[in-house]
Amino acid sequence: MTAATDTHCPYCALQCAMTLTPGAATGQLAVTPRAFPTNRGGLCQKGWTSAALLASEERLTTPLVRDAPGGELRPASWDEALDLVAARFAALRAARGADSVAVFGSGGLTNEKAYALGKFARVALGTSQIDYNGRFCMSSAAAAGNRAFGLDRGLPFPVTDLDDSECVVLVGANPAETMPPLMGHLDPRRLIVVDPRRTASAEAAVEGGGLHLQPAPGTDLALALGMLHTALVDGHLDTPARRAYRETRTAGWGDVRRVAARWWPERVERLTGVAAADLRRAVAVLAGARRAHILTGRGAEQHSKGTDTVSAWINLALALGLPGTAGSGYGCLTGQGNGQGGREHGQKADQLPGYRRIDDPAAREWVAGVWGVPPDSLPGPGRSAWELLDALGTPDGPAALLVMGSNPAVSAPRSRRAVERLRALDLLVVADFVLSETAALADVVLPVAQWAEESGTTTSLEGRVLRRRRAVPPPAGVRTDLEVLHGLAVRLGRRGEEFPVGPDTVLAELRHASAGGPADYSGVTPELLEEGEAVHWPVPAGSAGTPRLFLDRFAHVDGRARFVVVEHRAAGEEPDAELPLYATTGRLLPHYQSGAQTRRVAELNVVAPEAYVEVHPDTARGAGLGDGDPARVVSRRGSVLARTRYVASMRTDTVFLPFHFPGDGAANALTNPALDPVSRMPEFKVCAVRLEATS
C-alpha cells in the first residue's frame, strides 16, 4: 500500500471518519481524523490508536485446534480446521437435528457479514438458533421504537440536527466517554443528563449550566412518568401546536394521560431521589425549548423493564410533539460500530434481512426466493442471546456454537454461568483476530481479518450507510469472515456461489433481499457510496436515501405514532439487608465493549489497566475500605475483586464497575440475567451487592 485510504473507525456507532496512511519508517498505518459531519475532524483515544491492533504481536495468523477436552490449542491448516468443523456440524445435525448447532454474531460485523451469517445459519445449517450481542445493547430501544413509530432507526435524523437543539435530554447515556466527538454537537448549557452517576457527560452539563438528575438505579421509568405528569399539570402540553400534534399524528394519549396523572413530583422524589424542584425545572427547560431532543442510551435500556422505560421517554417526547418534527425528535444512541446495521439484516433470532420478521409469511417467501430455497425450509424464531447462551450444552439446547465477532465469556450477564455453558459444548468454534477470553475456550479458533484489511459497509447511529475501505491486506494465513462462511457452507453441501466472498457481491444480494422491507437498502450501490456517503436508509432503488424519518407520517399503517401505557415496576432484584447496595455497570473512555481489542493497545491499557469500583467515601468506609484498597463486590451470582475508588458524587446506595475486564474483575459475573419480556434484554444496569474488605 502506498496511498492514503479514507475509511471509518472500527469502534462505536458514531463511525468517525479517518484516513489511514502507511508510515514511512515503521510500515505501520498512521491515523488522521477526517472532516465528516459526525466527528468534524475529531477522534477519541480509541480512534487515534485503532491501527495499533493491526500489527499486534497477539494477532492470530493460523487456525488453532484442540484435540481433546482440556488439551492445548495447536496450529492447524485451514483445510484441517474447516473440515473438522463441517464434519462435526454435519454429524450433530444428523444425530440431533438442525437446532443442535447454533450461531452467535455481533453488532461489530459489517452489513455484508451480518447478512451472510444469518443466511449461513438458516440455509447452510438450517438452524433457528442464531442471535447476536446486539441483543445486549440496543434491543429495548428497538422494541420501543417499533411499537411507537412502526420502525426502529437509532437516530431518525442526522447527528448535525443536535447542533441547533435548545434542549437535549440524555437518559442513561455518557457520550463524553463512549463517543466523545458527539459532545461537539451538544451545548452543555442546554443539556439535561439523567444518570445515577455524575458521569463525564453529567459533569459537562453541570459545569456548563445544564442539569443532572441523579435517580436511583432502575427508577428511570418513574422519573419519565413524573416529568410527563409535570408537563401536563403545569400547562406545558396545553398549546395549540402540541394539541394539534397529538390529535392528528398520534393515538392512545388518553390512556397514557390517565397513568401520568398518578405520578406527581413528590411521589417520584420519594422513589427516585430526584428532588421535585429539579424535576420541575428540567420539565420547564425541555418544554420551553423550540427545538428539543430526548436521547436514550444503555442506561435506560439494560433493564428487565427496559422496553417500557424507553417507551415512557418516548411518551414524553410525543406529548411534547417532538418526533417527526423538523429540528426536534427522539432517538437512541446506538453503541456498537454496526449496531444499527447489525440488527437489520438477519443475525437476530426473529429476523430476516431488511428488518423483516421471520414469522411473516410474505417476508419468508420474499427472502426464500432471493436465496433460492423453499419458504418452508427456513426455520422459525430461535432463542434470544442470553436464553441461547444459557441453553448451550443442555439436553434440549445446542451442542455446538459458532461465534463470530463477539466475546460472551466477558460480555454476557452472569458471565461465569456463560463460561460454564460454553465449556459444556461438544464443539465451540470462534472466529476472531486475537485470542479473546471466548476464543481461549474454543475447540477451533479461526483467524480472521480486521476492519482495515477488508471492505464492506456499516450503518451508523443516524442510519447512514458508510463505506469501510480496505487499506492493507490481511497477514498471511488470515481469511475474511466471508471466506470462512463460504468454506464451511461448501463443506456442508451448499453451492459456492450461494456464499460469495466479495463484499460488493454480497451487498448486491443484500440489496435484493432487503428491497421493500422496513430497512430497504435496495438503492445502496457502491457507486452511490463513493459519491459522498450521505446515504441514510431507507434507500429504495433510485433513491438517495432518507435523512429524516417521520416528517410526514409514522410507519404504522394509519401514519400515527402510538402512545404506549407503561407503569413503573421494581427491578428484577432490589437491595436488601444482606446485599444493601445497587451495582451498575458501564464503559470507560479508553476501552470498548469486552476490552478484547483495547486491552491489547498499550496506550489505552495503561490508562485503565484493571477493574475498580466507584463508591461514595462514606459507603466505602462503612465497609472498612480506604481509597485504593482492594475490595470484594458480592452479588447473588458471585463476586469480583476491584480496586476501591472514592467518588464523592456517587449516591451512597450505589456502586459502579466498568465491564471491560475479565477474570476476577469481570463485572458481569455479578449482573442479573433477568430478561425484559419484550426485547429479551438482560438487566445489566442494576443488581444488589455488598462490599467487603479483602484479607
Order of alpha helices (4+ residues) and beta strands (2+ residues): beta-beta-beta-alpha-beta-beta-alpha-beta-alpha-beta-alpha-beta-alpha-beta-alpha-beta-alpha-alpha-beta-alpha-alpha-alpha-beta-alpha-alpha-beta-alpha-beta-beta-alpha-alpha-beta-alpha-alpha-beta-beta-beta-beta-alpha-alpha-alpha-beta-beta-alpha-beta-alpha-beta-beta-beta-beta-beta-beta
